[in-house]
Amino acid sequence: MKKHLPISPKFSDRILSWCVKEELFEEISGDLYEYYNELTSKPTWKRSFLYWYHFIHFLQPFAIKKLEGTQKLNLYGMFKNDIKTSLRIIKREKLYSAINILGLAAGFVIAVLILLYVRFEQSYESYNPNSDKVVRITMDYLDGETLIDQDCETYHVLGPMIKEEFPEITDFARAYGLDGMIVTVDGKQFRESNVYAVDPAFLKMLAYPLIYGDNQTALSQTGEVVLTRSSAIRFFGKENVVGEQLSISSNPLKIVGVINDSPANTHLKFGLLLSYTSMKRTLDKRENPWDSNDTFTYLELTNPDAHPSFRENLSRFSDRLREEDYIPDERIISQGIKDIHLHSHKSYEAEQNGSATLVYFLLGVALLVIIIAILNYINLSTAQAINRAKEAGIRRIVGSSKAELRARFFIESVLLNLFAGSLSILIIWAVDDHYKSLAGLPENFQILTDPGSWYLLGTLLLTSTLLSGIFPAFVIGSFKPLNVLKGDLPNSKRGVIMRKALVTIQFSIAIFLLIQTFIAGEQLSFMINKDLGMNTNKIVVINAPVLNDKKQSFEAFSNSVRKRASFLNVGLSSTVPGLSTASMSSTTNIGLDEEPRDLKNNFFMYLIDSNFFSTMEMEMIEGKDFPEISNFEYPIVVNEEALRIWGIADPKEVINKKSTFWGRNHTVIGVVKDFHQLGAKSAYLPMIFILWSGEPDYISVRLSEGEVLDQISELEEVYREHFSTSPFDFFFLDQNFDAQYRADRQFQQIFSVLSGFAILITCLGLFGLSSFTVAKRTKEIGIRKVLGASISQIVNLLSKDFITLVAISSVVAIPLSYLIVENWLNQYSFRISINLWLFMLPTLLVLFIAFMTVFSKAYQASHINPAESLRDE
């Protein structure tokens, strides 16, 4: 028999009364009532004696027998009873339960959504079973051994050379891009932007088996084409179109296969694939195959382990080509195909790739948010442990072991986490479509039907349950029954310090996220509002049709447009601002003939007509525009960045200077102000503008003031008059240019949402802790009011500790934020300056939100009637 210390009769009455009132032992509540009534009818000395008799000889053995399963209550019954009791307590403590459930649910939602986005970004090329063996070779431009630029396209002769020479290579596949092709089917024209001429091995290497057609022979002959499923339906209204005919730029082609559409998680998306031999004749006409690198080249290794030896051999191969003067200022390198999307940001990429830095950063943020949610739960639970101390003490006295008591409180944590998980599923379902739009995920990306979503949520739920449940359970289970029953409640300095530390960590994370949001928003605003060196507003860009009588038709169309009052000007060009470098030609080693220099930089070519600068409202800072000078056979205009590379400070010095490239002797007639081809995130490109009378790729029309929809209709009417069989495809230049900031806008929006949730979770916890503090100090508040304390003094008393914690949090968060923000902003060629207000404003905002959260409870407490708060005394 366990030895029990004596307890006063008065206190024993209070214990039994409390047990009955709280119904802590539902299965023996009838017996408690019976013995309680019997005891209260006896004299004091008999109550004390009978209390000990019944407590020792009935209550404790009865509870022990119940727990050991020797009576009717087995383990299942005990577990069931714990669940019922936990549900009753959750229902009774509505405020704290709601705060914990909302906080955990918010953490689950954010973590799941971010992890799904990260998983998608990291899944590029995972559809391809050969992805571990496939590499892409790219080019580095060098000045000596200094890297100047990188190009993901290579010379078309490299693929066959490498396959023949390298034992690690089993096959090669090239992809030659053909942008803006006009596809003609039964007299009807379609514009197709993603067209590639590829080797037959492309289909196997990149895992595109034919749905219809012969996988063994497809694309092996000249004049063959393979369509994607959606292209086949768009062109012919059906899937199986093998044997049908179409033409591209008046060249007839036979359809030999149909494949599935390119998956969303691949770096190279296309609609049509031509046989590479269809383009080989054009490529072979070049005088020197080493003059133009404009082809994606993929290689298949014998096995994934061959990467190291291949890189070494490729380095030696590249050095040999440099020594033989084939590529004197270049270097050939390789990259795994799975690394392209997140780790490759070279010129002429097939599409804008993602960012590994952003992915890893978001992973860190997801971790921070879930940490906030779990810390929030632990903080509130340990604070609430004081209110649960008597319950724990009584359970220990009646025979519950520490393990049983901890299990009991752990079950409560499991239930709260399950409720939070269920709520998070509802929230994810509600925000599904909006989130996919915000994060740029494909429409067919299913969140709740994806098994990975449930795996992630289950993992988070299990992790959260363990982390948030074990610690409070151990804290509560460690209470000493004697101290508790004496009224010595556990409220040590160590516990208070721990709770303050947790609050500080939570607010440090919230301030850190909000600072990132403010600075990301400020940088985005800076880039959008920066002077671009041109005017992109009210410009409609039309994809130029493919014509036979090119010059006459385009001149006639331009003249017709200028005659209409709805249009101010029209210009023709090979590309327009906002398009990637893949839309431009480029050449290295361009300099001035009078000052020959060994320049390795890549110069980008703009082919334009004489109205392009005026249509774009670009500023000519020196010299003349094309219409004003006609006495040079090959006039060119350069930009300021080209002068910087040439080492010329005064634009006047370059006028009438000669520059020889592309087999012609050009004369510089003007210098145009730098403008942003790729947005303010990127540096200015060195550009050369050539007066071109050939076939343009784009027609830019500046609209006058008026109703845009009416002007578009009128423009289409003029277009149909001149190009009746060509599709009228257009876009607005300003919208297309702003699309470059899509990733930055998504980054800022995602951080705004994350910061909002982090602050919400933190303030929920702060509200709970302030409620707890007010509840514990209710009598103190009543006494202070009786002694004359004002409402403002009471509010200040209850608020100052929490506000101090927020101030300490800012001291922690601001230096860390500065280091990360400075590093992040360095990726932008044009960036904001970091000002103090970008750190102080988020901090003051969090401070204000925290103050209002605590103030709401403090103000409420200050209005409590002292008579009510002191009546129990």
Buried (B, 14 or more C-beta within 10 A) or exposed (E): EEEEEEBEBEEBBBBBEEBBEBEBBEBBEEBBEEBBEEBEEBEEEEBBBBBBEBBBEEBBBBBBBBBEEEEEBEEEBBEEBBBEBBEEBBEEBEEBBBBBBBBBBBBBBBBBBBBBBBBBBBBBBBBBEBBBBBBBBBBBBBEEEEEBBBBBBBBBBBBEBBBEEBEBBBBBBBBBBBBBBBBBBEEEBBBBBBBBBBBBBBBBBBBBEBBBBEEEEBBBEBBBBBBBBEBBBBBBEEBEBBEBBBBBEEEEBBBBBBBBEBBBBBBBBBBBBBBBBBBBEEBEEEEEBBEBBBBBBBBBBBEEEBBEBBBEBBBEBBEEBBEEEBBBBBBBBBBBBBBBBBBBBBBBBBBBBBBBEBBEBBBEBBBBBBBBBBBBBBBBBBBBBBBBBBBBBBBBBBBBEBEBBBBBBBBBBBBBBBBBBEBBBEBBEEBBEEBBEBBBBEEEBEBEEBEBBEEBBEEBBEBBBBBBBBBBBBBBBEBBBBEBBEEEBBEEEEBEEBBBBBBBBBBBBBBBBBBBBBBBBBBBEBBBEEEBBBBBEBBBBBBBBBBEEBEEBBEEBBEBBEEBEBBBBBBBBBBBBBBBBBBBBBBBBBBBEEEEEEBBBBBBBBBBBBBBBBBBBBEBBBBBBBEEBEEBEBBBBBBBBBBBBBEBEEBEBBBEBBBBBEEEEBBBBBBBBBBBBBBBBBEBBBBBBBBBEEBBBBBBBBBEEEEEEEBBEBBEEBBEEBBEEBBBBBBBBBEBBBBBBEBBBBBBBBBBBBBBBBBBBBBBBBBBBBBBBBEBBBBBBBBBBEEEBEEEEBBBBBBEBBBEBBBBBBEBBBEEBBEBBEEBBEEBEBBBEBEEEBBBBBBEBBBEBBBEBBBEBBBEBBEBEBEEBBEEE
